[in-house]
Amino acid sequence: MVGRLSVICGPMFAGKSTELLRRVRATEDRGGAAVVIKPSWDKRYESTAPEVVTHDGARRAALAATDAEEVRRVVASAAQEALIAIDEAHFFGAALVPVVLPLLEARRQLIVCGVELDHRGEPFEPFPTLLAKADEVIKLASRCARCGGPARHSQRMNESGDRIVVGGADLYEARCRDCFVPGS
Ligand SMILES: [Zn+2]
C-alpha cells in the first residue's frame, strides 16, 4: 500500500470530527485497525479518558499527545497498516509537518483534521503544507451564525491575541466571508 494523506478541514462546527469518526468506523467495519490521536490539553468535551467527541455527541476513544513529537511516538507504536487519524491538528502547529510527511513516505495511511484558517482568517499551520501534499482534501463549511450563509471562518468572540485558544460555542461562531471580522 502506498502512503496516503486525506485532510479534513473547515471552521468550527462544520462536522470535521464527525467525518473523521465516520472514516475511522468505516475502516474498522472492514476489519482494519485505526488509531485516533488528539491534543492532550483539549479536554473540552471529555468525560474521563481521552476521546474525540463531536458536536452532535458521538464519541470514540483516542490517544492523547502533548505535542507533535508525541504524535510521532504514538504512531511508531501503532501497526504499520493502521489508519492514523489526527484530530484538532492545528493545535500541534507547524511541528506536525515534519512528523506527517515522513509517515507518508513510510507508506502510512493518514487523516489529518482541523481548522485551516485562524481567528485572523490567515492560513493556520500545519495546513498550508499538508493541504498541498494531500491526496484528498475535504473542505467542509459551517453555517454562518449571523446570516445563515456558508461559513469558512471561525469568529472568536473575545479579545485574546493568542493564536490558539481552546473553546467551543462559548467562544467561537462560524461566519461567512462577509460577516467575519478578523481578530487581532
Ligand atoms: Zn454571514
Backbone and ligand atoms as CSV (ligand in chain L), in Angstrom:
chain,resi,resn,atom,element,x,y,z
A,1,MET,N,N,0.839,-1.193,0.000
A,1,MET,CA,C,0.000,0.000,0.000
A,1,MET,C,C,0.881,1.253,0.000
A,2,VAL,N,N,0.600,2.195,-0.880
A,2,VAL,CA,C,1.366,3.450,-0.873
A,2,VAL,C,C,0.819,4.358,0.220
A,3,GLY,N,N,1.623,5.312,0.650
A,3,GLY,CA,C,1.165,6.271,1.642
A,3,GLY,C,C,0.041,7.126,1.086
A,4,ARG,N,N,-0.865,7.514,1.976
A,4,ARG,CA,C,-1.996,8.325,1.538
A,4,ARG,C,C,-2.372,9.306,2.644
A,5,LEU,N,N,-2.560,10.573,2.259
A,5,LEU,CA,C,-2.944,11.619,3.207
A,5,LEU,C,C,-4.263,12.244,2.786
A,6,SER,N,N,-5.252,12.149,3.669
A,6,SER,CA,C,-6.504,12.877,3.490
A,6,SER,C,C,-6.544,13.996,4.518
A,7,VAL,N,N,-6.931,15.189,4.089
A,7,VAL,CA,C,-7.071,16.319,5.008
A,7,VAL,C,C,-8.540,16.697,5.079
A,8,ILE,N,N,-9.056,16.768,6.307
A,8,ILE,CA,C,-10.427,17.232,6.544
A,8,ILE,C,C,-10.301,18.566,7.266
A,9,CYS,N,N,-10.787,19.654,6.658
A,9,CYS,CA,C,-10.622,20.950,7.296
A,9,CYS,C,C,-11.881,21.788,7.126
A,10,GLY,N,N,-11.908,22.902,7.840
A,10,GLY,CA,C,-13.061,23.789,7.819
A,10,GLY,C,C,-13.150,24.513,9.156
A,11,PRO,N,N,-14.111,25.422,9.286
A,11,PRO,CA,C,-14.234,26.193,10.520
A,11,PRO,C,C,-14.823,25.361,11.651
A,12,MET,N,N,-14.937,25.987,12.796
A,12,MET,CA,C,-15.615,25.361,13.923
A,12,MET,C,C,-17.044,24.987,13.500
A,13,PHE,N,N,-17.543,23.908,14.049
A,13,PHE,CA,C,-18.943,23.469,13.880
A,13,PHE,C,C,-19.285,23.077,12.439
A,14,ALA,N,N,-18.273,22.594,11.686
A,14,ALA,CA,C,-18.522,22.184,10.298
A,14,ALA,C,C,-18.705,20.672,10.167
A,15,GLY,N,N,-18.546,19.941,11.278
A,15,GLY,CA,C,-18.697,18.487,11.209
A,15,GLY,C,C,-17.418,17.753,10.861
A,16,LYS,N,N,-16.256,18.388,11.133
A,16,LYS,CA,C,-14.976,17.758,10.784
A,16,LYS,C,C,-14.736,16.467,11.574
A,17,SER,N,N,-14.935,16.528,12.884
A,17,SER,CA,C,-14.698,15.332,13.702
A,17,SER,C,C,-15.706,14.237,13.369
A,18,THR,N,N,-16.920,14.627,12.993
A,18,THR,CA,C,-17.929,13.647,12.578
A,18,THR,C,C,-17.449,12.890,11.340
A,19,GLU,N,N,-16.895,13.618,10.366
A,19,GLU,CA,C,-16.371,12.975,9.159
A,19,GLU,C,C,-15.159,12.103,9.491
A,20,LEU,N,N,-14.304,12.581,10.392
A,20,LEU,CA,C,-13.145,11.791,10.818
A,20,LEU,C,C,-13.601,10.465,11.439
A,21,LEU,N,N,-14.544,10.528,12.351
A,21,LEU,CA,C,-15.007,9.301,13.023
A,21,LEU,C,C,-15.748,8.392,12.050
A,22,ARG,N,N,-16.446,8.976,11.089
A,22,ARG,CA,C,-17.137,8.162,10.085
A,22,ARG,C,C,-16.118,7.322,9.308
A,23,ARG,N,N,-15.013,7.937,8.953
A,23,ARG,CA,C,-13.977,7.217,8.202
A,23,ARG,C,C,-13.267,6.179,9.067
A,24,VAL,N,N,-13.036,6.528,10.332
A,24,VAL,CA,C,-12.416,5.565,11.254
A,24,VAL,C,C,-13.319,4.341,11.402
A,25,ARG,N,N,-14.602,4.584,11.579
A,25,ARG,CA,C,-15.529,3.461,11.775
A,25,ARG,C,C,-15.655,2.628,10.511
A,26,ALA,N,N,-15.636,3.274,9.353
A,26,ALA,CA,C,-15.713,2.528,8.084
A,26,ALA,C,C,-14.509,1.598,7.955
A,27,THR,N,N,-13.334,2.080,8.360
A,27,THR,CA,C,-12.126,1.238,8.330
A,27,THR,C,C,-12.274,0.056,9.279
A,28,GLU,N,N,-12.754,0.342,10.498
A,28,GLU,CA,C,-12.894,-0.724,11.487
A,28,GLU,C,C,-13.981,-1.720,11.084
A,29,ASP,N,N,-15.032,-1.219,10.423
A,29,ASP,CA,C,-16.097,-2.121,9.965
A,29,ASP,C,C,-15.580,-3.093,8.906
A,30,ARG,N,N,-14.553,-2.670,8.172
A,30,ARG,CA,C,-13.954,-3.558,7.168
A,30,ARG,C,C,-12.916,-4.480,7.793
A,31,GLY,N,N,-12.738,-4.384,9.118
A,31,GLY,CA,C,-11.776,-5.237,9.798
A,31,GLY,C,C,-10.404,-4.622,9.936
A,32,GLY,N,N,-10.258,-3.370,9.534
A,32,GLY,CA,C,-8.966,-2.687,9.638
A,32,GLY,C,C,-8.770,-2.068,11.017
A,33,ALA,N,N,-7.527,-1.702,11.294
A,33,ALA,CA,C,-7.201,-1.050,12.564
A,33,ALA,C,C,-7.126,0.460,12.351
A,34,ALA,N,N,-7.433,1.199,13.395
A,34,ALA,CA,C,-7.331,2.653,13.331
A,34,ALA,C,C,-6.875,3.183,14.685
A,35,VAL,N,N,-6.074,4.232,14.632
A,35,VAL,CA,C,-5.618,4.907,15.839
A,35,VAL,C,C,-6.021,6.366,15.724
A,36,VAL,N,N,-6.750,6.863,16.720
A,36,VAL,CA,C,-7.174,8.265,16.734
A,36,VAL,C,C,-6.310,9.009,17.744
A,37,ILE,N,N,-5.724,10.128,17.308
A,37,ILE,CA,C,-4.832,10.924,18.164
A,37,ILE,C,C,-5.399,12.333,18.286
A,38,LYS,N,N,-5.348,12.877,19.487
A,38,LYS,CA,C,-5.821,14.251,19.702
A,38,LYS,C,C,-4.893,14.951,20.682
A,39,PRO,N,N,-4.913,16.281,20.714
A,39,PRO,CA,C,-4.059,17.001,21.670
A,39,PRO,C,C,-4.502,16.718,23.105
A,40,SER,N,N,-3.526,16.495,23.995
A,40,SER,CA,C,-3.866,16.098,25.364
A,40,SER,C,C,-4.544,17.224,26.139
A,41,TRP,N,N,-4.279,18.469,25.750
A,41,TRP,CA,C,-4.806,19.564,26.567
A,41,TRP,C,C,-6.127,20.106,26.034
A,42,ASP,N,N,-6.680,19.447,25.013
A,42,ASP,CA,C,-8.035,19.793,24.586
A,42,ASP,C,C,-8.998,18.848,25.275
A,43,LYS,N,N,-9.537,19.271,26.393
A,43,LYS,CA,C,-10.411,18.404,27.189
A,43,LYS,C,C,-11.839,18.947,27.224
A,44,ARG,N,N,-12.206,19.696,26.190
A,44,ARG,CA,C,-13.487,20.395,26.219
A,44,ARG,C,C,-14.677,19.508,26.521
A,45,TYR,N,N,-14.707,18.347,25.837
A,45,TYR,CA,C,-15.941,17.562,25.916
A,45,TYR,C,C,-15.726,16.178,26.522
A,46,GLU,N,N,-14.519,15.952,27.080
A,46,GLU,CA,C,-14.216,14.606,27.552
A,46,GLU,C,C,-14.914,14.296,28.858
A,47,SER,N,N,-15.155,13.006,29.090
A,47,SER,CA,C,-15.625,12.564,30.390
A,47,SER,C,C,-14.402,12.292,31.263
A,48,THR,N,N,-13.809,11.107,31.146
A,48,THR,CA,C,-12.627,10.804,31.965
A,48,THR,C,C,-11.410,10.482,31.105
A,49,ALA,N,N,-11.534,9.495,30.217
A,49,ALA,CA,C,-10.406,9.111,29.375
A,49,ALA,C,C,-10.376,9.977,28.120
A,50,PRO,N,N,-9.208,10.064,27.475
A,50,PRO,CA,C,-9.134,10.833,26.219
A,50,PRO,C,C,-10.096,10.283,25.176
A,51,GLU,N,N,-10.813,11.160,24.526
A,51,GLU,CA,C,-11.702,10.727,23.455
A,51,GLU,C,C,-11.983,11.904,22.525
A,52,VAL,N,N,-12.360,11.564,21.300
A,52,VAL,CA,C,-12.848,12.565,20.364
A,52,VAL,C,C,-14.353,12.615,20.536
A,53,VAL,N,N,-14.880,13.817,20.742
A,53,VAL,CA,C,-16.314,13.991,20.912
A,53,VAL,C,C,-16.783,14.990,19.867
A,54,THR,N,N,-17.773,14.604,19.066
A,54,THR,CA,C,-18.264,15.519,18.036
A,54,THR,C,C,-19.336,16.426,18.634
A,55,HIS,N,N,-19.653,17.491,17.895
A,55,HIS,CA,C,-20.653,18.431,18.415
A,55,HIS,C,C,-22.041,17.814,18.451
A,56,ASP,N,N,-22.233,16.706,17.698
A,56,ASP,CA,C,-23.538,16.037,17.800
A,56,ASP,C,C,-23.494,14.854,18.774
A,57,GLY,N,N,-22.398,14.752,19.549
A,57,GLY,CA,C,-22.409,13.844,20.686
A,57,GLY,C,C,-21.790,12.469,20.459
A,58,ALA,N,N,-21.285,12.183,19.246
A,58,ALA,CA,C,-20.601,10.903,19.018
A,58,ALA,C,C,-19.263,10.919,19.750
A,59,ARG,N,N,-18.841,9.759,20.227
A,59,ARG,CA,C,-17.605,9.659,20.990
A,59,ARG,C,C,-16.785,8.486,20.520
A,60,ARG,N,N,-15.459,8.625,20.617
A,60,ARG,CA,C,-14.583,7.481,20.381
A,60,ARG,C,C,-13.310,7.684,21.176
A,61,ALA,N,N,-12.806,6.595,21.737
A,61,ALA,CA,C,-11.557,6.662,22.494
A,61,ALA,C,C,-10.427,7.142,21.591
A,62,ALA,N,N,-9.546,7.955,22.157
A,62,ALA,CA,C,-8.416,8.490,21.409
A,62,ALA,C,C,-7.166,8.395,22.266
A,63,LEU,N,N,-6.011,8.484,21.618
A,63,LEU,CA,C,-4.748,8.602,22.330
A,63,LEU,C,C,-4.401,10.079,22.383
A,64,ALA,N,N,-4.045,10.555,23.563
A,64,ALA,CA,C,-3.739,11.969,23.725
A,64,ALA,C,C,-2.247,12.196,23.555
A,65,ALA,N,N,-1.886,13.225,22.782
A,65,ALA,CA,C,-0.482,13.591,22.581
A,65,ALA,C,C,-0.286,15.031,23.023
A,66,THR,N,N,0.826,15.292,23.733
A,66,THR,CA,C,1.067,16.655,24.212
A,66,THR,C,C,1.624,17.544,23.105
A,67,ASP,N,N,2.342,16.956,22.154
A,67,ASP,CA,C,2.927,17.758,21.075
A,67,ASP,C,C,3.197,16.861,19.872
A,68,ALA,N,N,3.748,17.458,18.816
A,68,ALA,CA,C,3.965,16.706,17.574
A,68,ALA,C,C,4.931,15.543,17.776
A,69,GLU,N,N,5.933,15.722,18.635
A,69,GLU,CA,C,6.879,14.632,18.881
A,69,GLU,C,C,6.181,13.430,19.502
A,70,GLU,N,N,5.213,13.702,20.356
A,70,GLU,CA,C,4.485,12.580,20.950
A,70,GLU,C,C,3.585,11.916,19.906
A,71,VAL,N,N,3.075,12.694,18.956
A,71,VAL,CA,C,2.336,12.088,17.837
A,71,VAL,C,C,3.242,11.089,17.126
A,72,ARG,N,N,4.503,11.479,16.896
A,72,ARG,CA,C,5.459,10.594,16.225
A,72,ARG,C,C,5.635,9.292,17.008
A,73,ARG,N,N,5.753,9.425,18.336
A,73,ARG,CA,C,5.961,8.226,19.167
A,73,ARG,C,C,4.718,7.334,19.178
A,74,VAL,N,N,3.541,7.946,19.233
A,74,VAL,CA,C,2.301,7.164,19.238
A,74,VAL,C,C,2.170,6.382,17.930
A,75,VAL,N,N,2.454,7.046,16.810
A,75,VAL,CA,C,2.331,6.372,15.512
A,75,VAL,C,C,3.356,5.242,15.406
A,76,ALA,N,N,4.564,5.465,15.956
A,76,ALA,CA,C,5.620,4.440,15.874
A,76,ALA,C,C,5.202,3.156,16.573
A,77,SER,N,N,4.334,3.267,17.576
A,77,SER,CA,C,3.909,2.076,18.316
A,77,SER,C,C,2.643,1.457,17.723
A,78,ALA,N,N,2.080,2.065,16.681
A,78,ALA,CA,C,0.872,1.523,16.047
A,78,ALA,C,C,1.270,0.585,14.905
A,79,ALA,N,N,0.354,-0.299,14.567
A,79,ALA,CA,C,0.614,-1.231,13.463
A,79,ALA,C,C,0.821,-0.461,12.161
A,80,GLN,N,N,1.721,-0.982,11.320
A,80,GLN,CA,C,2.049,-0.317,10.056
A,80,GLN,C,C,0.802,-0.062,9.209
A,81,GLU,N,N,-0.135,-1.007,9.200
A,81,GLU,CA,C,-1.293,-0.884,8.315
A,81,GLU,C,C,-2.435,-0.077,8.945
A,82,ALA,N,N,-2.288,0.325,10.198
A,82,ALA,CA,C,-3.384,1.040,10.866
A,82,ALA,C,C,-3.609,2.415,10.245
A,83,LEU,N,N,-4.864,2.791,10.134
A,83,LEU,CA,C,-5.216,4.160,9.747
A,83,LEU,C,C,-4.885,5.088,10.911
A,84,ILE,N,N,-4.124,6.147,10.628
A,84,ILE,CA,C,-3.755,7.120,11.653
A,84,ILE,C,C,-4.618,8.362,11.449
A,85,ALA,N,N,-5.455,8.678,12.421
A,85,ALA,CA,C,-6.368,9.822,12.315
A,85,ALA,C,C,-6.006,10.842,13.392
A,86,ILE,N,N,-5.611,12.035,12.964
A,86,ILE,CA,C,-5.171,13.077,13.902
A,86,ILE,C,C,-6.215,14.184,13.907
A,87,ASP,N,N,-6.858,14.389,15.050
A,87,ASP,CA,C,-7.908,15.409,15.164
A,87,ASP,C,C,-7.324,16.686,15.768
A,88,GLU,N,N,-7.954,17.819,15.501
A,88,GLU,CA,C,-7.537,19.122,16.037
A,88,GLU,C,C,-6.050,19.373,15.757
A,89,ALA,N,N,-5.640,19.111,14.512
A,89,ALA,CA,C,-4.215,19.139,14.165
A,89,ALA,C,C,-3.620,20.541,14.275
A,90,HIS,N,N,-4.441,21.597,14.165
A,90,HIS,CA,C,-3.907,22.966,14.279
A,90,HIS,C,C,-3.296,23.213,15.652
A,91,PHE,N,N,-3.736,22.454,16.662
A,91,PHE,CA,C,-3.150,22.619,17.995
A,91,PHE,C,C,-1.700,22.142,18.049
A,92,PHE,N,N,-1.300,21.296,17.107
A,92,PHE,CA,C,0.084,20.817,17.080
A,92,PHE,C,C,0.998,21.752,16.285
A,93,GLY,N,N,0.421,22.628,15.478
A,93,GLY,CA,C,1.183,23.654,14.786
A,93,GLY,C,C,2.096,23.128,13.691
A,94,ALA,N,N,3.050,23.990,13.282
A,94,ALA,CA,C,3.957,23.667,12.175
A,94,ALA,C,C,4.788,22.423,12.472
A,95,ALA,N,N,4.995,22.109,13.741
A,95,ALA,CA,C,5.824,20.946,14.113
A,95,ALA,C,C,5.220,19.633,13.628
A,96,LEU,N,N,3.938,19.651,13.248
A,96,LEU,CA,C,3.328,18.407,12.767
A,96,LEU,C,C,3.774,18.062,11.343
A,97,VAL,N,N,4.208,19.072,10.580
A,97,VAL,CA,C,4.593,18.817,9.180
A,97,VAL,C,C,5.749,17.815,9.084
A,98,PRO,N,N,6.876,18.028,9.811
A,98,PRO,CA,C,7.980,17.062,9.712
A,98,PRO,C,C,7.691,15.730,10.404
A,99,VAL,N,N,6.538,15.602,11.030
A,99,VAL,CA,C,6.099,14.302,11.547
A,99,VAL,C,C,5.278,13.577,10.479
A,100,VAL,N,N,4.358,14.306,9.847
A,100,VAL,CA,C,3.418,13.682,8.912
A,100,VAL,C,C,4.092,13.300,7.588
A,101,LEU,N,N,4.932,14.177,7.039
A,101,LEU,CA,C,5.479,13.905,5.705
A,101,LEU,C,C,6.338,12.637,5.655
A,102,PRO,N,N,7.209,12.394,6.646
A,102,PRO,CA,C,7.944,11.112,6.624
A,102,PRO,C,C,7.017,9.902,6.779
A,103,LEU,N,N,5.924,10.058,7.499
A,103,LEU,CA,C,4.974,8.945,7.631
A,103,LEU,C,C,4.351,8.608,6.279
A,104,LEU,N,N,4.112,9.662,5.503
A,104,LEU,CA,C,3.567,9.468,4.160
A,104,LEU,C,C,4.579,8.698,3.299
A,105,GLU,N,N,5.850,9.083,3.405
A,105,GLU,CA,C,6.909,8.370,2.687
A,105,GLU,C,C,7.025,6.924,3.162
A,106,ALA,N,N,6.706,6.703,4.446
A,106,ALA,CA,C,6.799,5.360,5.032
A,106,ALA,C,C,5.523,4.553,4.784
A,107,ARG,N,N,4.698,5.024,3.836
A,107,ARG,CA,C,3.516,4.286,3.369
A,107,ARG,C,C,2.428,4.152,4.418
A,108,ARG,N,N,2.345,5.127,5.320
A,108,ARG,CA,C,1.257,5.102,6.300
A,108,ARG,C,C,0.000,5.729,5.698
A,109,GLN,N,N,-1.152,5.321,6.240
A,109,GLN,CA,C,-2.448,5.856,5.844
A,109,GLN,C,C,-2.842,6.905,6.872
A,110,LEU,N,N,-3.041,8.138,6.435
A,110,LEU,CA,C,-3.217,9.245,7.382
A,110,LEU,C,C,-4.454,10.080,7.067
A,111,ILE,N,N,-5.145,10.480,8.122
A,111,ILE,CA,C,-6.159,11.527,8.019
A,111,ILE,C,C,-5.760,12.619,9.001
A,112,VAL,N,N,-5.671,13.841,8.524
A,112,VAL,CA,C,-5.372,14.975,9.399
A,112,VAL,C,C,-6.561,15.922,9.341
A,113,CYS,N,N,-7.065,16.280,10.503
A,113,CYS,CA,C,-8.326,17.016,10.616
A,113,CYS,C,C,-8.117,18.264,11.462
A,114,GLY,N,N,-8.660,19.404,11.052
A,114,GLY,CA,C,-8.534,20.595,11.881
A,114,GLY,C,C,-8.983,21.863,11.169
A,115,VAL,N,N,-8.712,22.983,11.827
A,115,VAL,CA,C,-9.111,24.304,11.338
A,115,VAL,C,C,-7.958,24.885,10.526
A,116,GLU,N,N,-8.207,25.213,9.250
A,116,GLU,CA,C,-7.111,25.643,8.370
A,116,GLU,C,C,-6.954,27.157,8.291
A,117,LEU,N,N,-7.891,27.911,8.878
A,117,LEU,CA,C,-7.788,29.375,8.930
A,117,LEU,C,C,-7.910,29.810,10.384
A,118,ASP,N,N,-6.987,30.666,10.833
A,118,ASP,CA,C,-7.022,31.067,12.238
A,118,ASP,C,C,-8.036,32.194,12.470
A,119,HIS,N,N,-8.061,32.749,13.682
A,119,HIS,CA,C,-9.072,33.755,14.049
A,119,HIS,C,C,-8.874,35.076,13.308
A,120,ARG,N,N,-7.692,35.213,12.652
A,120,ARG,CA,C,-7.476,36.395,11.808
A,120,ARG,C,C,-7.874,36.135,10.363
A,121,GLY,N,N,-8.222,34.880,10.083
A,121,GLY,CA,C,-8.541,34.498,8.712
A,121,GLY,C,C,-7.312,34.115,7.911
A,122,GLU,N,N,-6.174,33.909,8.595
A,122,GLU,CA,C,-4.911,33.559,7.929
A,122,GLU,C,C,-4.690,32.048,7.962
A,123,PRO,N,N,-3.962,31.495,6.955
A,123,PRO,CA,C,-3.664,30.061,6.951
A,123,PRO,C,C,-3.008,29.629,8.257
A,124,PHE,N,N,-3.452,28.506,8.742
A,124,PHE,CA,C,-3.099,28.020,10.071
A,124,PHE,C,C,-2.222,26.774,9.896
A,125,GLU,N,N,-0.959,26.837,10.362
A,125,GLU,CA,C,-0.090,25.664,10.293
A,125,GLU,C,C,-0.672,24.546,11.158
A,126,PRO,N,N,-0.514,23.317,10.721
A,126,PRO,CA,C,0.295,22.779,9.617
A,126,PRO,C,C,-0.441,22.694,8.282
A,127,PHE,N,N,-1.613,23.338,8.150
A,127,PHE,CA,C,-2.455,23.052,6.984
A,127,PHE,C,C,-1.938,23.563,5.647
A,128,PRO,N,N,-1.267,24.726,5.573
A,128,PRO,CA,C,-0.800,25.125,4.241
A,128,PRO,C,C,0.007,24.019,3.554
A,129,THR,N,N,0.970,23.436,4.254
A,129,THR,CA,C,1.798,22.380,3.653
A,129,THR,C,C,1.014,21.086,3.479
A,130,LEU,N,N,0.248,20.705,4.496
A,130,LEU,CA,C,-0.449,19.409,4.418
A,130,LEU,C,C,-1.534,19.428,3.340
A,131,LEU,N,N,-2.210,20.559,3.149
A,131,LEU,CA,C,-3.203,20.648,2.074
A,131,LEU,C,C,-2.530,20.488,0.714
A,132,ALA,N,N,-1.332,21.084,0.577
A,132,ALA,CA,C,-0.622,20.981,-0.701
A,132,ALA,C,C,-0.167,19.548,-0.975
A,133,LYS,N,N,0.187,18.828,0.081
A,133,LYS,CA,C,0.718,17.469,-0.066
A,133,LYS,C,C,-0.375,16.402,-0.078
A,134,ALA,N,N,-1.599,16.774,0.233
A,134,ALA,CA,C,-2.659,15.775,0.439
A,134,ALA,C,C,-3.038,15.062,-0.855
A,135,ASP,N,N,-3.432,13.803,-0.731
A,135,ASP,CA,C,-4.028,13.062,-1.840
A,135,ASP,C,C,-5.498,13.440,-2.003
A,136,GLU,N,N,-6.107,13.818,-0.897
A,136,GLU,CA,C,-7.547,14.103,-0.889
A,136,GLU,C,C,-7.797,15.229,0.111
A,137,VAL,N,N,-8.623,16.194,-0.279
A,137,VAL,CA,C,-8.967,17.312,0.611
A,137,VAL,C,C,-10.481,17.376,0.757
A,138,ILE,N,N,-10.944,17.348,1.990
A,138,ILE,CA,C,-12.369,17.534,2.256
A,138,ILE,C,C,-12.500,18.846,3.013
A,139,LYS,N,N,-12.978,19.882,2.309
A,139,LYS,CA,C,-13.154,21.191,2.931
A,139,LYS,C,C,-14.615,21.341,3.277
A,140,LEU,N,N,-14.907,21.370,4.551
A,140,LEU,CA,C,-16.291,21.453,4.998
A,140,LEU,C,C,-16.635,22.895,5.348
A,141,ALA,N,N,-17.881,23.267,5.130
A,141,ALA,CA,C,-18.361,24.591,5.531
A,141,ALA,C,C,-19.314,24.427,6.700
A,142,SER,N,N,-19.432,25.483,7.478
A,142,SER,CA,C,-20.428,25.525,8.529
A,142,SER,C,C,-21.508,26.511,8.085
A,143,ARG,N,N,-22.426,26.833,8.973
A,143,ARG,CA,C,-23.463,27.803,8.644
A,143,ARG,C,C,-23.169,29.090,9.418
A,144,CYS,N,N,-23.150,30.207,8.727
A,144,CYS,CA,C,-22.834,31.488,9.363
A,144,CYS,C,C,-23.839,31.806,10.465
A,145,ALA,N,N,-23.293,32.122,11.662
A,145,ALA,CA,C,-24.151,32.397,12.811
A,145,ALA,C,C,-24.924,33.710,12.649
A,146,ARG,N,N,-24.481,34.580,11.722
A,146,ARG,CA,C,-25.150,35.861,11.510
A,146,ARG,C,C,-26.218,35.800,10.417
A,147,CYS,N,N,-25.829,35.262,9.247
A,147,CYS,CA,C,-26.728,35.357,8.090
A,147,CYS,C,C,-27.185,34.003,7.562
A,148,GLY,N,N,-26.610,32.920,8.095
A,148,GLY,CA,C,-27.037,31.602,7.651
A,148,GLY,C,C,-26.371,31.119,6.381
A,149,GLY,N,N,-25.497,31.920,5.789
A,149,GLY,CA,C,-24.783,31.528,4.575
A,149,GLY,C,C,-23.661,30.545,4.880
A,150,PRO,N,N,-23.009,30.044,3.830
A,150,PRO,CA,C,-21.921,29.089,4.043
A,150,PRO,C,C,-20.722,29.747,4.729
A,151,ALA,N,N,-20.276,29.149,5.828
A,151,ALA,CA,C,-19.238,29.758,6.660
A,151,ALA,C,C,-17.920,29.038,6.486
A,152,ARG,N,N,-16.847,29.803,6.230
A,152,ARG,CA,C,-15.494,29.262,6.135
A,152,ARG,C,C,-14.637,29.696,7.315
A,153,HIS,N,N,-15.119,30.645,8.110
A,153,HIS,CA,C,-14.285,31.244,9.150
A,153,HIS,C,C,-14.782,30.902,10.547
A,154,SER,N,N,-13.813,30.920,11.493
A,154,SER,CA,C,-14.128,30.745,12.904
A,154,SER,C,C,-13.943,32.099,13.575
A,155,GLN,N,N,-15.062,32.708,13.972
A,155,GLN,CA,C,-15.016,34.027,14.620
A,155,GLN,C,C,-14.830,33.824,16.112
A,156,ARG,N,N,-13.739,34.404,16.652
A,156,ARG,CA,C,-13.538,34.309,18.100
A,156,ARG,C,C,-14.252,35.471,18.764
A,157,MET,N,N,-14.947,35.174,19.853
A,157,MET,CA,C,-15.847,36.152,20.442
A,157,MET,C,C,-15.211,36.901,21.620
A,158,ASN,N,N,-13.899,36.713,21.838
A,158,ASN,CA,C,-13.246,37.526,22.873
A,158,ASN,C,C,-12.039,38.238,22.272
A,159,GLU,N,N,-11.287,38.945,23.085
A,159,GLU,CA,C,-10.250,39.850,22.593
A,159,GLU,C,C,-8.860,39.235,22.595
A,160,SER,N,N,-8.730,37.973,23.005
A,160,SER,CA,C,-7.395,37.381,23.139
A,160,SER,C,C,-6.614,37.476,21.840
A,161,GLY,N,N,-5.338,37.867,21.931
A,161,GLY,CA,C,-4.483,37.907,20.751
A,161,GLY,C,C,-3.797,36.584,20.489
A,162,ASP,N,N,-3.957,35.611,21.392
A,162,ASP,CA,C,-3.306,34.316,21.203
A,162,ASP,C,C,-3.892,33.604,20.000
A,163,ARG,N,N,-3.010,32.869,19.311
A,163,ARG,CA,C,-3.472,32.186,18.107
A,163,ARG,C,C,-4.278,30.938,18.471
A,164,ILE,N,N,-3.916,30.301,19.569
A,164,ILE,CA,C,-4.621,29.091,19.986
A,164,ILE,C,C,-5.348,29.360,21.290
A,165,VAL,N,N,-6.660,29.333,21.244
A,165,VAL,CA,C,-7.484,29.459,22.438
A,165,VAL,C,C,-8.519,28.349,22.356
A,166,VAL,N,N,-8.479,27.437,23.331
A,166,VAL,CA,C,-9.391,26.299,23.306
A,166,VAL,C,C,-10.768,26.759,23.750
A,167,GLY,N,N,-11.762,26.491,22.935
A,167,GLY,CA,C,-13.119,26.862,23.304
A,167,GLY,C,C,-14.113,26.214,22.382
A,168,GLY,N,N,-15.376,26.324,22.747
A,168,GLY,CA,C,-16.446,25.775,21.925
A,168,GLY,C,C,-17.421,26.880,21.567
A,169,ALA,N,N,-18.702,26.576,21.663
A,169,ALA,CA,C,-19.729,27.537,21.282
A,169,ALA,C,C,-19.735,28.753,22.207
A,170,ASP,N,N,-19.066,28.642,23.381
A,170,ASP,CA,C,-18.961,29.779,24.290
A,170,ASP,C,C,-18.021,30.836,23.728
A,171,LEU,N,N,-17.135,30.437,22.834
A,171,LEU,CA,C,-16.035,31.321,22.449
A,171,LEU,C,C,-15.943,31.561,20.940
A,172,TYR,N,N,-16.584,30.719,20.162
A,172,TYR,CA,C,-16.455,30.826,18.709
A,172,TYR,C,C,-17.813,30.797,18.026
A,173,GLU,N,N,-17.889,31.484,16.886
A,173,GLU,CA,C,-19.016,31.353,15.973
A,173,GLU,C,C,-18.465,31.075,14.587
A,174,ALA,N,N,-19.201,30.290,13.804
A,174,ALA,CA,C,-18.864,30.162,12.388
A,174,ALA,C,C,-19.417,31.394,11.679
A,175,ARG,N,N,-18.610,31.938,10.744
A,175,ARG,CA,C,-19.037,33.133,9.995
A,175,ARG,C,C,-18.672,32.987,8.517
A,176,CYS,N,N,-19.498,33.581,7.662
A,176,CYS,CA,C,-19.178,33.632,6.234
A,176,CYS,C,C,-18.145,34.739,5.991
A,177,ARG,N,N,-17.656,34.857,4.778
A,177,ARG,CA,C,-16.645,35.870,4.456
A,177,ARG,C,C,-17.144,37.281,4.760
A,178,ASP,N,N,-18.414,37.560,4.472
A,178,ASP,CA,C,-18.944,38.912,4.666
A,178,ASP,C,C,-19.111,39.251,6.143
A,179,CYS,N,N,-19.527,38.286,6.945
A,179,CYS,CA,C,-19.824,38.560,8.351
A,179,CYS,C,C,-18.593,38.389,9.248
A,180,PHE,N,N,-17.540,37.773,8.734
A,180,PHE,CA,C,-16.327,37.540,9.525
A,180,PHE,C,C,-15.581,38.847,9.765
A,181,VAL,N,N,-15.190,39.087,11.028
A,181,VAL,CA,C,-14.369,40.243,11.391
A,181,VAL,C,C,-13.029,39.688,11.875
A,182,PRO,N,N,-11.936,39.869,11.103
A,182,PRO,CA,C,-10.655,39.267,11.501
A,182,PRO,C,C,-10.229,39.706,12.892
A,183,GLY,N,N,-9.775,38.758,13.713
A,183,GLY,CA,C,-9.260,39.077,15.038
A,183,GLY,C,C,-7.889,39.713,14.928
A,184,SER,N,N,-7.410,40.250,16.045
A,184,SER,CA,C,-6.099,40.910,16.039
A,184,SER,C,C,-5.049,39.966,16.569
L,1,ZN,ZN,ZN,-22.752,35.680,7.159
